[in-house]
């Protein structure tokens, strides 16, 4: 029985560690994996404001052809507030986002 439990632990532990999210990369970007079937959109823009709680940004983004969106100023939620801490108003950023429950949620962002 102990051998079976140990074998299960050895199989499950790497999966649990990989599911914990990712750390900031060397270029100070943070990324969190989207769900496997989730469409990820890439965009660039300029930060206009950062929410006090760091859970959303207002970005004037360039056109996003995949969504037929023109350049516009809009709010984006972030999947984790740690994504916004290295950012400042006025920064030009590259970011990735998903759409979920009527919201645009940034999963990766870098200056």
MODELLER restraints for C-alpha pairs under 7 A, 6 or more apart:
rsr = mdl.restraints
at = mdl.atoms
rsr.add(forms.Gaussian(group=physical.xy_distance, feature=features.Distance(at['CA:21:A'], at['CA:32:A']), mean=5.71, stdev=0.5))
rsr.add(forms.Gaussian(group=physical.xy_distance, feature=features.Distance(at['CA:22:A'], at['CA:31:A']), mean=6.24, stdev=0.5))
rsr.add(forms.Gaussian(group=physical.xy_distance, feature=features.Distance(at['CA:22:A'], at['CA:32:A']), mean=5.99, stdev=0.5))
rsr.add(forms.Gaussian(group=physical.xy_distance, feature=features.Distance(at['CA:23:A'], at['CA:30:A']), mean=6.38, stdev=0.5))
rsr.add(forms.Gaussian(group=physical.xy_distance, feature=features.Distance(at['CA:24:A'], at['CA:30:A']), mean=4.42, stdev=0.5))
rsr.add(forms.Gaussian(group=physical.xy_distance, feature=features.Distance(at['CA:28:A'], at['CA:110:A']), mean=6.91, stdev=0.5))
rsr.add(forms.Gaussian(group=physical.xy_distance, feature=features.Distance(at['CA:29:A'], at['CA:108:A']), mean=6.94, stdev=0.5))
rsr.add(forms.Gaussian(group=physical.xy_distance, feature=features.Distance(at['CA:29:A'], at['CA:109:A']), mean=5.87, stdev=0.5))
rsr.add(forms.Gaussian(group=physical.xy_distance, feature=features.Distance(at['CA:29:A'], at['CA:110:A']), mean=4.89, stdev=0.5))
rsr.add(forms.Gaussian(group=physical.xy_distance, feature=features.Distance(at['CA:30:A'], at['CA:83:A']), mean=5.75, stdev=0.5))
rsr.add(forms.Gaussian(group=physical.xy_distance, feature=features.Distance(at['CA:30:A'], at['CA:108:A']), mean=5.64, stdev=0.5))
rsr.add(forms.Gaussian(group=physical.xy_distance, feature=features.Distance(at['CA:30:A'], at['CA:109:A']), mean=6.44, stdev=0.5))
rsr.add(forms.Gaussian(group=physical.xy_distance, feature=features.Distance(at['CA:31:A'], at['CA:107:A']), mean=5.66, stdev=0.5))
rsr.add(forms.Gaussian(group=physical.xy_distance, feature=features.Distance(at['CA:31:A'], at['CA:108:A']), mean=4.34, stdev=0.5))
rsr.add(forms.Gaussian(group=physical.xy_distance, feature=features.Distance(at['CA:32:A'], at['CA:107:A']), mean=5.37, stdev=0.5))
rsr.add(forms.Gaussian(group=physical.xy_distance, feature=features.Distance(at['CA:32:A'], at['CA:108:A']), mean=6.56, stdev=0.5))
rsr.add(forms.Gaussian(group=physical.xy_distance, feature=features.Distance(at['CA:38:A'], at['CA:98:A']), mean=6.89, stdev=0.5))
rsr.add(forms.Gaussian(group=physical.xy_distance, feature=features.Distance(at['CA:39:A'], at['CA:98:A']), mean=6.18, stdev=0.5))
rsr.add(forms.Gaussian(group=physical.xy_distance, feature=features.Distance(at['CA:40:A'], at['CA:96:A']), mean=6.39, stdev=0.5))
rsr.add(forms.Gaussian(group=physical.xy_distance, feature=features.Distance(at['CA:40:A'], at['CA:97:A']), mean=5.65, stdev=0.5))
rsr.add(forms.Gaussian(group=physical.xy_distance, feature=features.Distance(at['CA:40:A'], at['CA:98:A']), mean=5.07, stdev=0.5))
rsr.add(forms.Gaussian(group=physical.xy_distance, feature=features.Distance(at['CA:41:A'], at['CA:96:A']), mean=5.43, stdev=0.5))
rsr.add(forms.Gaussian(group=physical.xy_distance, feature=features.Distance(at['CA:41:A'], at['CA:97:A']), mean=5.33, stdev=0.5))
rsr.add(forms.Gaussian(group=physical.xy_distance, feature=features.Distance(at['CA:41:A'], at['CA:98:A']), mean=6.30, stdev=0.5))
rsr.add(forms.Gaussian(group=physical.xy_distance, feature=features.Distance(at['CA:42:A'], at['CA:95:A']), mean=5.80, stdev=0.5))
rsr.add(forms.Gaussian(group=physical.xy_distance, feature=features.Distance(at['CA:42:A'], at['CA:96:A']), mean=4.43, stdev=0.5))
rsr.add(forms.Gaussian(group=physical.xy_distance, feature=features.Distance(at['CA:42:A'], at['CA:97:A']), mean=6.61, stdev=0.5))
rsr.add(forms.Gaussian(group=physical.xy_distance, feature=features.Distance(at['CA:43:A'], at['CA:61:A']), mean=6.82, stdev=0.5))
rsr.add(forms.Gaussian(group=physical.xy_distance, feature=features.Distance(at['CA:43:A'], at['CA:62:A']), mean=6.78, stdev=0.5))
rsr.add(forms.Gaussian(group=physical.xy_distance, feature=features.Distance(at['CA:43:A'], at['CA:64:A']), mean=6.46, stdev=0.5))
rsr.add(forms.Gaussian(group=physical.xy_distance, feature=features.Distance(at['CA:43:A'], at['CA:94:A']), mean=5.85, stdev=0.5))
rsr.add(forms.Gaussian(group=physical.xy_distance, feature=features.Distance(at['CA:43:A'], at['CA:95:A']), mean=5.45, stdev=0.5))
rsr.add(forms.Gaussian(group=physical.xy_distance, feature=features.Distance(at['CA:43:A'], at['CA:96:A']), mean=6.30, stdev=0.5))
rsr.add(forms.Gaussian(group=physical.xy_distance, feature=features.Distance(at['CA:44:A'], at['CA:61:A']), mean=5.66, stdev=0.5))
rsr.add(forms.Gaussian(group=physical.xy_distance, feature=features.Distance(at['CA:44:A'], at['CA:62:A']), mean=5.81, stdev=0.5))
rsr.add(forms.Gaussian(group=physical.xy_distance, feature=features.Distance(at['CA:44:A'], at['CA:93:A']), mean=5.59, stdev=0.5))
rsr.add(forms.Gaussian(group=physical.xy_distance, feature=features.Distance(at['CA:44:A'], at['CA:94:A']), mean=4.39, stdev=0.5))
rsr.add(forms.Gaussian(group=physical.xy_distance, feature=features.Distance(at['CA:44:A'], at['CA:95:A']), mean=6.13, stdev=0.5))
rsr.add(forms.Gaussian(group=physical.xy_distance, feature=features.Distance(at['CA:45:A'], at['CA:59:A']), mean=6.08, stdev=0.5))
rsr.add(forms.Gaussian(group=physical.xy_distance, feature=features.Distance(at['CA:45:A'], at['CA:60:A']), mean=5.36, stdev=0.5))
rsr.add(forms.Gaussian(group=physical.xy_distance, feature=features.Distance(at['CA:45:A'], at['CA:61:A']), mean=3.88, stdev=0.5))
rsr.add(forms.Gaussian(group=physical.xy_distance, feature=features.Distance(at['CA:45:A'], at['CA:62:A']), mean=5.64, stdev=0.5))
rsr.add(forms.Gaussian(group=physical.xy_distance, feature=features.Distance(at['CA:45:A'], at['CA:92:A']), mean=5.63, stdev=0.5))
rsr.add(forms.Gaussian(group=physical.xy_distance, feature=features.Distance(at['CA:45:A'], at['CA:93:A']), mean=5.53, stdev=0.5))
rsr.add(forms.Gaussian(group=physical.xy_distance, feature=features.Distance(at['CA:45:A'], at['CA:94:A']), mean=6.70, stdev=0.5))
rsr.add(forms.Gaussian(group=physical.xy_distance, feature=features.Distance(at['CA:46:A'], at['CA:59:A']), mean=5.49, stdev=0.5))
rsr.add(forms.Gaussian(group=physical.xy_distance, feature=features.Distance(at['CA:46:A'], at['CA:60:A']), mean=5.29, stdev=0.5))
rsr.add(forms.Gaussian(group=physical.xy_distance, feature=features.Distance(at['CA:46:A'], at['CA:61:A']), mean=6.41, stdev=0.5))
rsr.add(forms.Gaussian(group=physical.xy_distance, feature=features.Distance(at['CA:46:A'], at['CA:90:A']), mean=5.95, stdev=0.5))
rsr.add(forms.Gaussian(group=physical.xy_distance, feature=features.Distance(at['CA:46:A'], at['CA:91:A']), mean=5.64, stdev=0.5))
rsr.add(forms.Gaussian(group=physical.xy_distance, feature=features.Distance(at['CA:46:A'], at['CA:92:A']), mean=4.34, stdev=0.5))
rsr.add(forms.Gaussian(group=physical.xy_distance, feature=features.Distance(at['CA:46:A'], at['CA:93:A']), mean=6.09, stdev=0.5))
rsr.add(forms.Gaussian(group=physical.xy_distance, feature=features.Distance(at['CA:47:A'], at['CA:57:A']), mean=6.99, stdev=0.5))
rsr.add(forms.Gaussian(group=physical.xy_distance, feature=features.Distance(at['CA:47:A'], at['CA:58:A']), mean=6.08, stdev=0.5))
rsr.add(forms.Gaussian(group=physical.xy_distance, feature=features.Distance(at['CA:47:A'], at['CA:59:A']), mean=4.51, stdev=0.5))
rsr.add(forms.Gaussian(group=physical.xy_distance, feature=features.Distance(at['CA:47:A'], at['CA:60:A']), mean=6.51, stdev=0.5))
rsr.add(forms.Gaussian(group=physical.xy_distance, feature=features.Distance(at['CA:47:A'], at['CA:89:A']), mean=5.14, stdev=0.5))
rsr.add(forms.Gaussian(group=physical.xy_distance, feature=features.Distance(at['CA:47:A'], at['CA:90:A']), mean=5.20, stdev=0.5))
rsr.add(forms.Gaussian(group=physical.xy_distance, feature=features.Distance(at['CA:47:A'], at['CA:91:A']), mean=5.54, stdev=0.5))
rsr.add(forms.Gaussian(group=physical.xy_distance, feature=features.Distance(at['CA:47:A'], at['CA:92:A']), mean=6.46, stdev=0.5))
rsr.add(forms.Gaussian(group=physical.xy_distance, feature=features.Distance(at['CA:48:A'], at['CA:58:A']), mean=5.35, stdev=0.5))
rsr.add(forms.Gaussian(group=physical.xy_distance, feature=features.Distance(at['CA:48:A'], at['CA:59:A']), mean=5.37, stdev=0.5))
rsr.add(forms.Gaussian(group=physical.xy_distance, feature=features.Distance(at['CA:48:A'], at['CA:60:A']), mean=6.70, stdev=0.5))
rsr.add(forms.Gaussian(group=physical.xy_distance, feature=features.Distance(at['CA:48:A'], at['CA:89:A']), mean=5.44, stdev=0.5))
rsr.add(forms.Gaussian(group=physical.xy_distance, feature=features.Distance(at['CA:48:A'], at['CA:90:A']), mean=6.13, stdev=0.5))
rsr.add(forms.Gaussian(group=physical.xy_distance, feature=features.Distance(at['CA:49:A'], at['CA:57:A']), mean=5.77, stdev=0.5))
rsr.add(forms.Gaussian(group=physical.xy_distance, feature=features.Distance(at['CA:49:A'], at['CA:58:A']), mean=5.06, stdev=0.5))
rsr.add(forms.Gaussian(group=physical.xy_distance, feature=features.Distance(at['CA:49:A'], at['CA:89:A']), mean=5.53, stdev=0.5))
rsr.add(forms.Gaussian(group=physical.xy_distance, feature=features.Distance(at['CA:50:A'], at['CA:56:A']), mean=6.27, stdev=0.5))
rsr.add(forms.Gaussian(group=physical.xy_distance, feature=features.Distance(at['CA:50:A'], at['CA:57:A']), mean=4.64, stdev=0.5))
rsr.add(forms.Gaussian(group=physical.xy_distance, feature=features.Distance(at['CA:50:A'], at['CA:58:A']), mean=6.47, stdev=0.5))
rsr.add(forms.Gaussian(group=physical.xy_distance, feature=features.Distance(at['CA:50:A'], at['CA:89:A']), mean=6.84, stdev=0.5))
rsr.add(forms.Gaussian(group=physical.xy_distance, feature=features.Distance(at['CA:51:A'], at['CA:57:A']), mean=6.08, stdev=0.5))
rsr.add(forms.Gaussian(group=physical.xy_distance, feature=features.Distance(at['CA:54:A'], at['CA:81:A']), mean=5.05, stdev=0.5))
rsr.add(forms.Gaussian(group=physical.xy_distance, feature=features.Distance(at['CA:54:A'], at['CA:84:A']), mean=5.96, stdev=0.5))
rsr.add(forms.Gaussian(group=physical.xy_distance, feature=features.Distance(at['CA:55:A'], at['CA:77:A']), mean=5.89, stdev=0.5))
rsr.add(forms.Gaussian(group=physical.xy_distance, feature=features.Distance(at['CA:55:A'], at['CA:78:A']), mean=5.42, stdev=0.5))
rsr.add(forms.Gaussian(group=physical.xy_distance, feature=features.Distance(at['CA:55:A'], at['CA:80:A']), mean=6.78, stdev=0.5))
rsr.add(forms.Gaussian(group=physical.xy_distance, feature=features.Distance(at['CA:55:A'], at['CA:81:A']), mean=5.04, stdev=0.5))
rsr.add(forms.Gaussian(group=physical.xy_distance, feature=features.Distance(at['CA:56:A'], at['CA:75:A']), mean=6.82, stdev=0.5))
rsr.add(forms.Gaussian(group=physical.xy_distance, feature=features.Distance(at['CA:56:A'], at['CA:76:A']), mean=5.52, stdev=0.5))
rsr.add(forms.Gaussian(group=physical.xy_distance, feature=features.Distance(at['CA:56:A'], at['CA:77:A']), mean=4.15, stdev=0.5))
rsr.add(forms.Gaussian(group=physical.xy_distance, feature=features.Distance(at['CA:56:A'], at['CA:78:A']), mean=5.43, stdev=0.5))
rsr.add(forms.Gaussian(group=physical.xy_distance, feature=features.Distance(at['CA:57:A'], at['CA:75:A']), mean=5.63, stdev=0.5))
rsr.add(forms.Gaussian(group=physical.xy_distance, feature=features.Distance(at['CA:57:A'], at['CA:76:A']), mean=5.33, stdev=0.5))
rsr.add(forms.Gaussian(group=physical.xy_distance, feature=features.Distance(at['CA:57:A'], at['CA:77:A']), mean=6.40, stdev=0.5))
rsr.add(forms.Gaussian(group=physical.xy_distance, feature=features.Distance(at['CA:58:A'], at['CA:73:A']), mean=6.80, stdev=0.5))
rsr.add(forms.Gaussian(group=physical.xy_distance, feature=features.Distance(at['CA:58:A'], at['CA:74:A']), mean=5.41, stdev=0.5))
rsr.add(forms.Gaussian(group=physical.xy_distance, feature=features.Distance(at['CA:58:A'], at['CA:75:A']), mean=4.25, stdev=0.5))
rsr.add(forms.Gaussian(group=physical.xy_distance, feature=features.Distance(at['CA:58:A'], at['CA:76:A']), mean=6.19, stdev=0.5))
rsr.add(forms.Gaussian(group=physical.xy_distance, feature=features.Distance(at['CA:59:A'], at['CA:73:A']), mean=5.55, stdev=0.5))
rsr.add(forms.Gaussian(group=physical.xy_distance, feature=features.Distance(at['CA:59:A'], at['CA:74:A']), mean=5.63, stdev=0.5))
rsr.add(forms.Gaussian(group=physical.xy_distance, feature=features.Distance(at['CA:59:A'], at['CA:75:A']), mean=6.32, stdev=0.5))
rsr.add(forms.Gaussian(group=physical.xy_distance, feature=features.Distance(at['CA:60:A'], at['CA:72:A']), mean=5.35, stdev=0.5))
rsr.add(forms.Gaussian(group=physical.xy_distance, feature=features.Distance(at['CA:60:A'], at['CA:73:A']), mean=3.97, stdev=0.5))
rsr.add(forms.Gaussian(group=physical.xy_distance, feature=features.Distance(at['CA:60:A'], at['CA:74:A']), mean=6.38, stdev=0.5))
rsr.add(forms.Gaussian(group=physical.xy_distance, feature=features.Distance(at['CA:61:A'], at['CA:71:A']), mean=5.45, stdev=0.5))
rsr.add(forms.Gaussian(group=physical.xy_distance, feature=features.Distance(at['CA:61:A'], at['CA:72:A']), mean=5.68, stdev=0.5))
rsr.add(forms.Gaussian(group=physical.xy_distance, feature=features.Distance(at['CA:61:A'], at['CA:73:A']), mean=6.34, stdev=0.5))
rsr.add(forms.Gaussian(group=physical.xy_distance, feature=features.Distance(at['CA:62:A'], at['CA:71:A']), mean=4.41, stdev=0.5))
rsr.add(forms.Gaussian(group=physical.xy_distance, feature=features.Distance(at['CA:62:A'], at['CA:72:A']), mean=6.99, stdev=0.5))
rsr.add(forms.Gaussian(group=physical.xy_distance, feature=features.Distance(at['CA:63:A'], at['CA:69:A']), mean=5.59, stdev=0.5))
rsr.add(forms.Gaussian(group=physical.xy_distance, feature=features.Distance(at['CA:63:A'], at['CA:70:A']), mean=4.37, stdev=0.5))
rsr.add(forms.Gaussian(group=physical.xy_distance, feature=features.Distance(at['CA:63:A'], at['CA:71:A']), mean=4.25, stdev=0.5))
rsr.add(forms.Gaussian(group=physical.xy_distance, feature=features.Distance(at['CA:64:A'], at['CA:70:A']), mean=6.50, stdev=0.5))
rsr.add(forms.Gaussian(group=physical.xy_distance, feature=features.Distance(at['CA:76:A'], at['CA:104:A']), mean=5.31, stdev=0.5))
rsr.add(forms.Gaussian(group=physical.xy_distance, feature=features.Distance(at['CA:76:A'], at['CA:105:A']), mean=5.72, stdev=0.5))
rsr.add(forms.Gaussian(group=physical.xy_distance, feature=features.Distance(at['CA:76:A'], at['CA:106:A']), mean=6.49, stdev=0.5))
rsr.add(forms.Gaussian(group=physical.xy_distance, feature=features.Distance(at['CA:77:A'], at['CA:104:A']), mean=6.15, stdev=0.5))
rsr.add(forms.Gaussian(group=physical.xy_distance, feature=features.Distance(at['CA:77:A'], at['CA:105:A']), mean=4.67, stdev=0.5))
rsr.add(forms.Gaussian(group=physical.xy_distance, feature=features.Distance(at['CA:77:A'], at['CA:106:A']), mean=6.12, stdev=0.5))
rsr.add(forms.Gaussian(group=physical.xy_distance, feature=features.Distance(at['CA:78:A'], at['CA:105:A']), mean=5.13, stdev=0.5))
rsr.add(forms.Gaussian(group=physical.xy_distance, feature=features.Distance(at['CA:78:A'], at['CA:106:A']), mean=4.63, stdev=0.5))
rsr.add(forms.Gaussian(group=physical.xy_distance, feature=features.Distance(at['CA:78:A'], at['CA:107:A']), mean=6.49, stdev=0.5))
rsr.add(forms.Gaussian(group=physical.xy_distance, feature=features.Distance(at['CA:79:A'], at['CA:105:A']), mean=6.12, stdev=0.5))
rsr.add(forms.Gaussian(group=physical.xy_distance, feature=features.Distance(at['CA:79:A'], at['CA:106:A']), mean=6.05, stdev=0.5))
rsr.add(forms.Gaussian(group=physical.xy_distance, feature=features.Distance(at['CA:79:A'], at['CA:107:A']), mean=5.70, stdev=0.5))
rsr.add(forms.Gaussian(group=physical.xy_distance, feature=features.Distance(at['CA:83:A'], at['CA:109:A']), mean=6.84, stdev=0.5))
rsr.add(forms.Gaussian(group=physical.xy_distance, feature=features.Distance(at['CA:91:A'], at['CA:111:A']), mean=6.65, stdev=0.5))
rsr.add(forms.Gaussian(group=physical.xy_distance, feature=features.Distance(at['CA:92:A'], at['CA:111:A']), mean=5.96, stdev=0.5))
rsr.add(forms.Gaussian(group=physical.xy_distance, feature=features.Distance(at['CA:93:A'], at['CA:109:A']), mean=6.66, stdev=0.5))
rsr.add(forms.Gaussian(group=physical.xy_distance, feature=features.Distance(at['CA:93:A'], at['CA:110:A']), mean=5.50, stdev=0.5))
rsr.add(forms.Gaussian(group=physical.xy_distance, feature=features.Distance(at['CA:93:A'], at['CA:111:A']), mean=4.44, stdev=0.5))
rsr.add(forms.Gaussian(group=physical.xy_distance, feature=features.Distance(at['CA:94:A'], at['CA:109:A']), mean=5.70, stdev=0.5))
rsr.add(forms.Gaussian(group=physical.xy_distance, feature=features.Distance(at['CA:94:A'], at['CA:110:A']), mean=5.46, stdev=0.5))
rsr.add(forms.Gaussian(group=physical.xy_distance, feature=features.Distance(at['CA:94:A'], at['CA:111:A']), mean=6.37, stdev=0.5))
rsr.add(forms.Gaussian(group=physical.xy_distance, feature=features.Distance(at['CA:95:A'], at['CA:106:A']), mean=6.82, stdev=0.5))
rsr.add(forms.Gaussian(group=physical.xy_distance, feature=features.Distance(at['CA:95:A'], at['CA:108:A']), mean=5.42, stdev=0.5))
rsr.add(forms.Gaussian(group=physical.xy_distance, feature=features.Distance(at['CA:95:A'], at['CA:109:A']), mean=4.14, stdev=0.5))
rsr.add(forms.Gaussian(group=physical.xy_distance, feature=features.Distance(at['CA:95:A'], at['CA:110:A']), mean=6.42, stdev=0.5))
rsr.add(forms.Gaussian(group=physical.xy_distance, feature=features.Distance(at['CA:96:A'], at['CA:106:A']), mean=5.71, stdev=0.5))
rsr.add(forms.Gaussian(group=physical.xy_distance, feature=features.Distance(at['CA:96:A'], at['CA:107:A']), mean=5.76, stdev=0.5))
rsr.add(forms.Gaussian(group=physical.xy_distance, feature=features.Distance(at['CA:96:A'], at['CA:108:A']), mean=5.11, stdev=0.5))
rsr.add(forms.Gaussian(group=physical.xy_distance, feature=features.Distance(at['CA:96:A'], at['CA:109:A']), mean=6.45, stdev=0.5))
rsr.add(forms.Gaussian(group=physical.xy_distance, feature=features.Distance(at['CA:97:A'], at['CA:104:A']), mean=6.31, stdev=0.5))
rsr.add(forms.Gaussian(group=physical.xy_distance, feature=features.Distance(at['CA:97:A'], at['CA:105:A']), mean=5.16, stdev=0.5))
rsr.add(forms.Gaussian(group=physical.xy_distance, feature=features.Distance(at['CA:97:A'], at['CA:106:A']), mean=4.08, stdev=0.5))
rsr.add(forms.Gaussian(group=physical.xy_distance, feature=features.Distance(at['CA:97:A'], at['CA:107:A']), mean=5.32, stdev=0.5))
rsr.add(forms.Gaussian(group=physical.xy_distance, feature=features.Distance(at['CA:98:A'], at['CA:104:A']), mean=5.76, stdev=0.5))
rsr.add(forms.Gaussian(group=physical.xy_distance, feature=features.Distance(at['CA:98:A'], at['CA:105:A']), mean=5.32, stdev=0.5))
rsr.add(forms.Gaussian(group=physical.xy_distance, feature=features.Distance(at['CA:98:A'], at['CA:106:A']), mean=6.55, stdev=0.5))
rsr.add(forms.Gaussian(group=physical.xy_distance, feature=features.Distance(at['CA:99:A'], at['CA:105:A']), mean=6.17, stdev=0.5))
